[in-house]
Amino acid sequence: MIDWFEATLLGVVQGATEFLPVSSSGHLVIGQHLFGLREPALLFDIALHVATLFAVLWYYRREILELLRESALGLGGLLEGRSWSEIQAAYPAFRLAWLIVIGTVPTALIGIGFEDSFERLFGSLRTVGFMLIVTGLILLLTRIAPRGHKGIAGMGVIDALLVGLVQGLAITPGISRSGSTIVAALLLGVERETAARYSFLLSVPSIIGALLLKLGDAGNGVGLTATALGFFAALVTGYFCLVFLVHVVKRGRLAWFAPYCLVVGLLALALARSP
C-alpha cells in the first residue's frame, strides 16, 4: 500500500518527467533499481496520467475548443460538397485536427503491434541508460537545427507521419516523447511554438488510447486520499512544467536538458554494470 507521502512524490515525478524532455518511463526504471520504488498500482498510475492529460487540455483549452468547433464546421462543409483545399483554407484548426489524426496512426500501429516488445525493455536498466544518452544527443541536435518557419498551414502529411512515427518509437523507456517529437518537428522545419503545440496536442489521443487499454486490467492498492494527493501533485507539477517547457522551446533552449539526460544515462549504465 502506497502511503500519502509516496503518492505525492510519485505524482510530482510523473508531472515533471511527463513533460520535461527527460523520459518519465526511464526515470521509473531507474527509481525501481536505485530506490526500490515499485511501479504504482494500475488504477493509481491511470490517475496520474489522467492528471497530466488534464494539464495539457487546460493549457491548450482555447486551441482544443477551436479545433473541435472548426472540425465540425469543416466536416459539415465537406458534406455540402465544398473542396478539401477550400475547407482547409477556411478552417485552419480543422487542418490541425487532420494532422493530429494522421500523426496518431503510426503511433497507434507501433503501440499495438509492438507493445510486448517494448514492455520487455522496462526490465533492462542498460537499455534505459543507452536510450537516455540517445535522448540527450537528440536534444543536442537543436543546436544545429535551422530555425523553421512552417506553421500548421505549412505542415504536410509526411511531416505528421514522421512526428507520429517518432512518438510511437518513444514508447521505448529512456526516450523522451516530448523531446523527440518536438525535435523531429523542428528538424522538419516547423516553427518552434507550432512544434511544441503539435507535439502536446498529438499526445492527447495516444494518452487516451493507452488509458482505455489499461482500464480493463485496472485494480488499486492505493487509498482514496493517497490517490487524490498523487493526482493533484501530478496535475499542478505537470501544468507548470508544461508552461516552462513551452517557454524553453520558444527560446530555442531545448538543448538545456541534454547534459542531464547524458549524465543520468551514464549513471544508469554504471548501475547496470554494478553487481
C-alpha positions as CSV (number, residue, x, y, z in Angstrom):
1,M,0.0,0.0,0.0
2,I,1.4,3.4,-1.1
3,D,1.2,6.0,1.7
4,W,0.3,9.7,1.1
5,F,3.9,10.8,1.0
6,E,4.9,8.2,-1.6
7,A,1.8,9.0,-3.6
8,T,2.6,12.7,-3.6
9,L,6.2,12.1,-4.6
10,L,5.2,9.8,-7.4
11,G,2.7,12.5,-8.6
12,V,5.4,15.1,-8.6
13,V,7.8,12.9,-10.5
14,Q,5.1,11.9,-13.0
15,G,4.1,15.5,-13.6
16,A,7.6,16.7,-14.1
17,T,9.0,13.9,-16.2
18,E,5.9,13.6,-18.4
19,F,6.5,17.0,-20.0
20,L,10.2,17.8,-19.4
21,P,12.3,16.0,-22.1
22,V,13.9,13.5,-19.7
23,S,11.7,10.4,-20.1
24,S,9.2,9.5,-17.4
25,S,9.5,5.8,-18.1
26,G,13.3,5.9,-17.9
27,H,13.1,7.6,-14.5
28,L,10.7,5.0,-13.3
29,V,13.0,2.1,-14.2
30,I,16.0,3.9,-12.6
31,G,13.9,4.6,-9.5
32,Q,12.9,1.0,-9.2
33,H,16.5,-0.1,-9.3
34,L,18.1,2.7,-7.2
35,F,15.5,3.3,-4.5
36,G,13.4,0.2,-4.6
37,L,10.4,2.1,-5.9
38,R,7.7,-0.2,-7.1
39,E,5.6,0.6,-10.2
40,P,2.4,2.1,-8.8
41,A,-0.9,0.1,-8.8
42,L,-2.5,0.4,-12.2
43,L,-5.5,2.5,-11.1
44,F,-3.2,4.9,-9.4
45,D,-0.9,5.0,-12.4
46,I,-4.0,5.8,-14.6
47,A,-5.0,8.6,-12.2
48,L,-1.5,10.2,-12.6
49,H,-1.7,10.0,-16.3
50,V,-5.2,11.5,-16.3
51,A,-3.8,14.4,-14.2
52,T,-1.1,15.1,-16.8
53,L,-3.7,14.8,-19.6
54,F,-5.8,17.4,-17.8
55,A,-2.8,19.7,-17.7
56,V,-2.4,19.5,-21.5
57,L,-6.2,20.0,-22.0
58,W,-6.3,23.0,-19.7
59,Y,-3.1,24.7,-21.2
60,Y,-4.4,24.3,-24.7
61,R,-8.1,24.7,-23.9
62,R,-8.7,27.5,-26.4
63,E,-6.9,25.7,-29.2
64,I,-8.8,22.5,-28.4
65,L,-12.2,24.2,-28.3
66,E,-11.4,25.9,-31.6
67,L,-10.2,22.6,-33.1
68,L,-13.5,20.9,-32.1
69,R,-15.6,23.8,-33.4
70,E,-13.8,24.1,-36.8
71,S,-13.6,20.4,-37.2
72,A,-17.4,20.2,-37.0
73,L,-17.7,23.1,-39.5
74,G,-15.1,21.6,-41.8
75,L,-16.9,18.2,-41.8
76,G,-20.1,20.0,-42.5
77,G,-18.6,21.8,-45.4
78,L,-17.3,18.6,-46.9
79,L,-20.7,17.0,-46.7
80,E,-22.1,20.1,-48.5
81,G,-19.6,19.4,-51.4
82,R,-17.0,22.1,-50.7
83,S,-13.5,21.2,-51.8
84,W,-10.8,20.0,-49.4
85,S,-8.5,22.9,-50.1
86,E,-11.3,25.4,-49.6
87,I,-12.2,23.8,-46.2
88,Q,-8.6,23.8,-45.0
89,A,-8.2,27.5,-46.0
90,A,-11.4,28.5,-44.3
91,Y,-10.8,26.4,-41.1
92,P,-7.1,26.2,-40.2
93,A,-7.9,24.3,-36.9
94,F,-9.6,21.6,-39.0
95,R,-6.3,21.2,-40.8
96,L,-4.6,20.8,-37.4
97,A,-7.1,18.2,-36.4
98,W,-6.5,16.3,-39.6
99,L,-2.7,16.4,-39.0
100,I,-3.2,15.0,-35.5
101,V,-5.3,12.1,-36.8
102,I,-2.6,11.4,-39.4
103,G,0.2,11.5,-36.8
104,T,-1.8,9.3,-34.4
105,V,-1.9,6.4,-37.0
106,P,1.8,5.4,-36.9
107,T,1.8,5.9,-33.1
108,A,-1.1,3.5,-32.7
109,L,0.3,0.9,-35.1
110,I,3.6,0.8,-33.2
111,G,2.0,0.8,-29.8
112,I,-0.5,-2.0,-30.6
113,G,1.8,-4.1,-32.8
114,F,5.0,-3.9,-30.6
115,E,3.6,-3.4,-27.1
116,D,5.0,-6.7,-25.7
117,S,8.5,-6.0,-27.2
118,F,8.6,-2.5,-25.6
119,E,7.3,-3.8,-22.3
120,R,10.2,-6.2,-22.0
121,L,12.6,-3.3,-22.3
122,F,11.3,-2.0,-19.0
123,G,13.3,-4.7,-17.2
124,S,16.6,-3.5,-18.8
125,L,18.5,-0.8,-16.9
126,R,21.2,-0.9,-19.6
127,T,18.6,-0.2,-22.3
128,V,17.3,2.8,-20.3
129,G,20.8,4.2,-19.9
130,F,21.6,3.9,-23.5
131,M,18.3,5.4,-24.6
132,L,18.7,8.4,-22.2
133,I,22.0,9.1,-23.9
134,V,20.2,8.9,-27.2
135,T,17.7,11.4,-25.9
136,G,20.5,13.7,-24.8
137,L,22.0,13.5,-28.3
138,I,18.6,14.1,-29.9
139,L,18.2,17.3,-27.8
140,L,21.7,18.5,-28.8
141,L,20.5,18.4,-32.5
142,T,18.5,21.5,-31.7
143,R,21.9,23.4,-31.6
144,I,22.4,22.8,-35.3
145,A,18.8,22.7,-36.5
146,P,17.9,25.8,-38.6
147,R,15.1,27.9,-37.3
148,G,12.0,26.7,-39.1
149,H,9.1,28.8,-40.4
150,K,6.4,26.2,-41.1
151,G,3.1,26.8,-39.3
152,I,0.2,24.4,-39.3
153,A,-0.6,25.6,-42.8
154,G,2.9,24.6,-44.0
155,M,2.9,21.2,-42.4
156,G,2.1,18.3,-44.7
157,V,1.1,14.6,-44.4
158,I,4.7,13.5,-44.4
159,D,5.6,15.8,-41.5
160,A,2.7,14.5,-39.4
161,L,3.5,10.8,-40.2
162,L,7.2,11.3,-39.3
163,V,6.4,13.0,-36.0
164,G,3.8,10.3,-35.2
165,L,6.4,7.6,-36.0
166,V,8.8,9.2,-33.6
167,Q,6.1,9.4,-31.0
168,G,5.5,5.7,-31.4
169,L,9.2,4.8,-31.0
170,A,9.3,7.0,-27.9
171,I,7.4,4.2,-26.1
172,T,11.0,2.8,-25.6
173,P,11.9,3.6,-21.9
174,G,14.6,6.3,-21.8
175,I,13.4,8.0,-25.0
176,S,11.6,11.3,-24.2
177,R,8.3,11.6,-26.0
178,S,8.1,15.3,-25.7
179,G,11.7,15.9,-26.5
180,S,11.9,13.5,-29.5
181,T,8.7,14.7,-31.2
182,I,9.5,18.4,-30.7
183,V,13.0,17.9,-32.1
184,A,11.6,15.9,-35.1
185,A,9.2,18.7,-35.9
186,L,12.0,21.3,-35.6
187,L,14.2,19.3,-37.9
188,L,11.4,19.2,-40.4
189,G,11.3,23.0,-40.5
190,V,8.4,23.6,-38.2
191,E,8.3,26.8,-36.3
192,R,9.2,26.4,-32.5
193,E,5.8,27.3,-31.0
194,T,4.0,25.2,-33.6
195,A,6.3,22.3,-32.9
196,A,5.5,22.3,-29.2
197,R,1.8,22.8,-29.7
198,Y,1.6,20.0,-32.3
199,S,3.7,17.6,-30.1
200,F,1.5,18.1,-27.0
201,L,-1.8,18.0,-28.9
202,L,-0.6,14.9,-30.7
203,S,-0.1,13.3,-27.3
204,V,-3.7,13.6,-26.3
205,P,-5.2,10.8,-28.4
206,S,-2.3,8.5,-27.6
207,I,-2.6,9.0,-23.9
208,I,-6.4,8.5,-24.0
209,G,-5.9,5.3,-26.1
210,A,-3.3,3.9,-23.7
211,L,-5.6,4.7,-20.7
212,L,-8.5,2.9,-22.3
213,L,-6.4,-0.2,-22.9
214,K,-5.3,-0.2,-19.3
215,L,-8.8,0.3,-17.8
216,G,-9.7,-3.3,-18.4
217,D,-7.0,-4.5,-16.0
218,A,-7.3,-1.7,-13.5
219,G,-7.0,-2.6,-9.9
220,N,-6.0,-0.4,-7.0
221,G,-3.9,-0.9,-3.9
222,V,-3.9,2.7,-3.0
223,G,-6.3,4.5,-0.8
224,L,-8.6,7.3,-2.0
225,T,-6.7,10.1,-0.1
226,A,-3.3,8.9,-1.4
227,T,-4.7,8.7,-5.0
228,A,-6.2,12.2,-4.7
229,L,-2.9,13.6,-3.4
230,G,-1.0,11.9,-6.2
231,F,-3.5,13.2,-8.8
232,F,-3.3,16.8,-7.5
233,A,0.5,16.7,-7.3
234,A,0.8,15.4,-10.9
235,L,-1.7,17.9,-12.2
236,V,-0.1,21.0,-10.6
237,T,3.5,19.9,-11.3
238,G,2.6,18.8,-14.9
239,Y,0.9,22.1,-15.7
240,F,3.8,24.3,-14.6
241,C,6.4,22.0,-16.2
242,L,4.4,22.2,-19.5
243,V,4.3,26.0,-19.2
244,F,8.1,26.0,-18.6
245,L,8.9,23.7,-21.4
246,V,6.9,25.6,-24.0
247,H,8.8,28.7,-22.9
248,V,12.1,26.9,-23.3
249,V,11.2,25.7,-26.8
250,K,10.1,29.2,-27.9
251,R,13.5,30.5,-26.8
252,G,15.3,27.6,-28.6
253,R,16.8,26.3,-25.4
254,L,15.7,22.6,-25.6
255,A,19.3,21.5,-25.5
256,W,19.5,22.7,-21.9
257,F,18.2,19.3,-20.9
258,A,20.8,17.3,-22.9
259,P,23.5,17.3,-20.2
260,Y,21.0,16.0,-17.6
261,C,20.0,13.1,-19.9
262,L,23.6,12.2,-20.7
263,V,24.6,12.2,-17.1
264,V,21.6,10.2,-15.9
265,G,22.1,7.8,-18.8
266,L,25.7,7.2,-17.9
267,L,24.7,6.7,-14.3
268,A,22.1,4.1,-15.4
269,L,24.8,2.2,-17.4
270,A,27.1,2.3,-14.4
271,L,24.4,0.9,-12.2
272,A,23.6,-1.8,-14.8
273,R,27.3,-3.0,-14.7
274,S,27.5,-3.0,-10.9
275,P,26.8,-6.3,-9.1
